[in-house]
Amino acid sequence: MFDRSGLVANASLVVFTLLSTQTRAQEALPEIEIAVDAATKTPVAKEKAPASVTVITGEQIEKGVSGRIGDILKTTPGIYMRGSAYDLTRPGNSVGTLTMRGIPGASRTMMLVDGVPLNSPYAATIDYSTIPTTGIDRIEVVPGAFSSLYGTNAMGGLISITTKKPEKREFGFTTAVGGFATGNQVTGDSLTERVTAYYRDRYENGLGVSLNFSGSNSAGYGDEFATKAATTTSPGAASVVPVCCLQMIPTSSGGVTTLLGNRGERPWNTYNVRGQLYYDVDEHTKLTAGTSFGHSYNGYSAPTSAALNGAGFPVYNGWVSFLDQSGGLRRINLSDTSANAFLSFTPAGEWTSRTFLRGEAKIGDVTIKAGVNYTVGDAWFVSPVARSVLLAAPTGIWIGGPGTYSPAQQERMIGNLQADIPIVQSNLLTIGMQYQRERFDRDVSDLADHKDPYSKTGAVSYSTHGRSSTLAFFAQDKFDVTDWLTVYVGGRYDNWRTSGSTWQTRSPVQSSLPLFSNIYPDRGAEAFSPKASAVLTFEQLTLRASVGRAFNTPQLFQMYTRSQTTLTNYTDGDPNLRPEKVTSWEIGFDYRFAETGTRVRATYYENQLYDLIYTYATALPGGVTQNSRTNAGRARVKGVEAGIEQALGFIAEGLTGFANVTHNDSLMVRNFAQPASVGSRLTFTPEWMVNWGLAYSAGPWSAELNGRYTSKVYSDDQNRDTFYGIPTAYDPFFTMDTKVSYAFSENLKASIIVTNLLDKEYYQFYLQPRRAVFGEIAYHF
């Protein structure tokens, strides 16, 4: 364990001192005129946007470490991501999440690509591994409440990815190979391959085409450990095998468990294919259509048991006994009535297809925008049961036996209509409407072999279905009061309806399930989300302030289904959940020092959350944990974001640097479902995040070095998980990444990429990747 406070203080002092050093002789940062549209749904100069927008350009992405979307966003102020957001971690929506402006959960921040939402229709989660990182023109990170324009999911803010439009014929590809070598026979060594390719062209008849592909394949590593509580009680007549080499370790909340071994390396692969057509009918009429398909797959391999019998062979089944570190006799049943401790919920996979069509036309002074998009997909996993089998044989480990298959078939359709109406030269009125419909279905099927998703027997033990629809109207008025004052006032009305059903019966594999059948009639809720902002823009100074409300409707997954996170841990839905609400306000500034080009910015914000959907746990017999969802009550977040950018030409020509810090003071204010959580920090909301970076570009060379510190986050609502450095913990961590590139010509570039440069070992529930080294070749023409 390292000294977190000392690390943050010293690193911050060094970085901020360096970056704030000013001299008249140094080179100023170049002025870049950037237009953004995510914060207003209309193009506006970045400095006049009603939010502290961070823009990441395509050029910055190409020069930096950009394996996945989390690698691109990792040094953005106010953002905490984990799991599948980062390269080398296994894919899937269940292992990735996002916190923005101190509001935790991927469902509470909207993410879009070319205006199409990426949040899944059934749970609003995202498989970040399938988000393309090639062909990006820019990413706009827009923090704050934005339900006034976007409706549900936009409580913490939104992240909008805009892809490159074809202007001329371009073709390119990159290939990278690398991984990390832990030298650990338990967790294994990872080897990963990445390939991206694109083709863009604009033909003489005005038709433009853009094709993009990205794919990754990895041997994976053993990121999940098998643990189980030991007992001193005798198992009676059951046979007990004496073993050695098991260790008692603390749990993240201070309990005691036994480290049994590792559940095996997790090979995985992902790919994304995207195609778009652009056609300009005339100067004022434009059509765009596109489709994409993303896929990810998690495999499995043989686990490794630390329990060794007298002959030195690993033991995977039955009762074992061992002496703990203090010499006490302990016993564990490795394969009890729930399932074998070494088995995992793999294989698993996910696919999503998104198709859109939109048009824009100018009629007189009025711009009309219309579009429709359709999303369909599935996220599936297998589950072992008590009758699942893991056997050690001379030829290796055999894993089989019955289990279950759980899909998440889903679809969404959205239609939009928007008009931008200039009332006078200084006043732009935006009005629009949106209709959204979502569906989710899950039939849990018996499997003859729980490692073979195609071995369905035809028996179904559990079925759930959910539907929702939303009709919304929105308006926003942008008024340039003077040359230096712009005011935005707007709001959105949403009418949300939902219904569902669920039933459960017994099957040959699930023969002891309780029986139930429920039909949940149509019900609904309404929400009005107003927002007002003011932006004062001077030659060197921009001041902004805003206040607004946002909401988040319950997800179909939360209302109508039971989910299982471990072999003895499951979460039940609640069909009567209400929308979550937040009232947010912020005030901030951007300032540019004319003589040196130094840019500084800071924002203070507060979020008051109401009806926050909360999961509380109930311990059941047999070591089973039942989690239930409810609208818990109230929480609040007070936070500060501050950053600086500086040209460092006095050190080396072409060198620039940045640093930023985020502080979240989060608190559960009221929680009738779990009163003991009142006064605790919100889960998955770090108190401190500090990021810094250096970038160099001169001649054929370019390089980037960045570091980030994230303080401890809690997964326990009472913040009892204070231990770290052990499986299932959420550790504070400091990591560094770097990329060095050399351009042999205008078309060919080679790069060396190193992530986790300091080779830190830390956990974010799962063991995180150690130092990884990649070689990359990029060719463009």
C-alpha positions, 0 to 999 in steps of 0.5 A: 500500500502506498501513501496516497496523500503524499503521492497526490500532493507531491505529484500535483505540486511538481506538475502545477509548478512546471506548467504554471512557469511563465516566460515571455520567450516561450511559445504560446499554445496555438489558437484553435477555432472549434465549433461544438454542437452537443451542448446545444444541438446547434453549432456554436463556438466552444467558448460560447457553449453553456458548459465546460466542454472538453474537445478531443480531436482526431489528431490528438487521438492518433498521437495518443494511447487510444486502444479503447474509449477509456484510454482516450478519455482517461485524463478528461476532468470529472470522468472515472471509468473502469473495466471494459472501457480500457484496453487489455481488459475483457469486454462486456457491459457488465464489467465496465462503468462510468462516473461523471460529475460525481454521479455514478453509473453508465445509465446516468451519462449519455454516450452517442456516436453521430447522434445515435445513443450507445447506452443499451436499450435494456439496461442503458449500460455500454460495452465500451470495448466495441466503441470504435476509436478509428475514424473519429473527428472529435469527441465532445465531453459535456458535463452537467444536467442535459435532460432539457435537450436529451431526456433520460440518461443525461444526468451527469452529462453526455459524451458525443463522438463525431466521426470523420466525413469523407472529403477526398479519397483516403485509405489507411490501416494500423496494426499493433501487437503486444501485451504484458508478461507477468511471469506469474503462472497463476494469472498467465501472460497476455498477448493482444493483437489489434487491427483497424482500417478505414476507407473514405471517398467523395465521388464526383456526383456528390456521394460520400462513403466512409467504411471503418473496421476495428478488431482485437484478439487477446489471450487474456489473463487470469483477472478473477480469483476464486475465494470462499469462507472456511469453517472450523466445523467438521463435515461429518461423514464426508471425506476430507482431503488434507491440502497445503498452500491455501491462504487466509486473506482479508475481504475488502470489507475486513472479513476473512476468506480463503484464496483458493486459486484463479478462475483461469485466463479469459481469452476475448475478441472484439470487432466493430464494422461501420459504414456511412453514406453522405449525399448533399442534394444541394447546398442546403439539403443533406442526407446521411445514412449509416449502419454499424455492427459491434461484437465481443466475446469472452472465453474461458480456460482451465482454472488453477487451484492453490490447494495441493494434496499430499502428492502435490496435485491440485484439488478442485472438488469436495471437502479439503482441510488445511492449516491457516497462517496461525496453525488453526485447522480450517475446512472448505467444501470446494463444490457445495450445493451452489456450484464449484468455486472455480467455475465462472460465468463464461463463455459470454458474448454481446452484439449490437447493430445500429442503423440510422437515417437523417436529413437536414434541409434549410427552408428560408432561414429555418433549418429542419433536421429529421432522423430515425435510428434503430438499435437491436442486439443481445448480451448473453452469458452462461451460468454454472449450477450445483450439478456443473462439473470440474474434474482434474484428469491426467490429460488436463481439466475437464469442465462440463455438466448442465447449466443455464443460458441467459440472453438479453434480446433488446431493441430500440427505435428513436425518431427525431424532428427538430427546427432551428428558427432564427427569430432575429439575428441575435436570437435562435429558437430550437424546437423539437420532438422525439419518440422512443420505443424500447423492448427487452426479452429474456428466456433462461434456458437449460444447457446440457453443457454449461460451457456450450451455449448451443447445447440448449435442451428446449426447457425454459425456467425463467422468462421476462419481457419489458416494454417502454415508450417515451414521447417528448417535446423540447425547446431552447432559446439562444439569445445573444443579449450583447456581443459578450453575453449569451443566454440559453433558456430551455426545457423538455417534457417527457411522457414515459410509459412501461409494462412487463411480465415475468414468470418462473417454473421448474426445469430439469436443471433448475428443479427447485426454483420457486414458482411465480407468474406476474403481469405488470400493467401499463404505467407511466411518469412525466418529467419536465426538465428546465435549464438556464445558462449564461455565458459571458465572453471577453477577449481573454476570459469566459464566465459561465453559469447554469442551473437545470434539472435532469432525470433518468427513467428506470431501466427495463432490466432494473424493473423486470428481471433478476440478475446474477453477479456471482454464484451466490449473489443475485439482484431482483427487479422492482416493477414499481421503480420511479425515475431518478431526478437531479437538480444541478447548478454550476459556475466556472471560468476559462482564462487565457494569459495573452503573453504566454498562452497559458490556459486555465479553467475551473468549475464548481458544481453541485448535484442534488439527487432525488429518488436515486435507485439503490440496491440493498443487500439481504443475507439469506441462508446458505451464504446467499446474498439477495439484492433488491432495488428501490428508490432510496431517497436523496444524495448530494455531490459538491465538486470542483474541476480545475485545469491548466494547459501550457506550452513548454517551448522554454524546455523544448520546442513543440512541447506542451503540457496539461494538468487537471484535478477533480474533487467530489464531495459526495454524500448519501443524505437520506436512505430509508432502505438502508439507514446505515448508509446515510453519511457515506460517500456514493459508491463508485465516486472517487473523491480525488482524480488528478491527471497530467500529461506532456505532448511533444511534436517536432519533425518526424517525432511525436510523443505523449506521456501522461499520468493519472491518480484515482483515489479509493472508490467504495462498492459498499454503500456503508463504505466498509470496503476499506481494505485494498490490494486484494481480490474484489477491492477497489484500490486507489491507484496511480498509473502512467502511459506513454506513446512514442512515434516516428513518421518514416514518411507522410504515409508510414508511421511506427509507434511504441506504446507502453501502458501502466509504465510503472507496472503497478499491481492493483484491483478494480474488483478484478486484477488490472493489467500490468505493464504492457508494451505494444508495437504499432504500424500505421499506414495512410494514403 
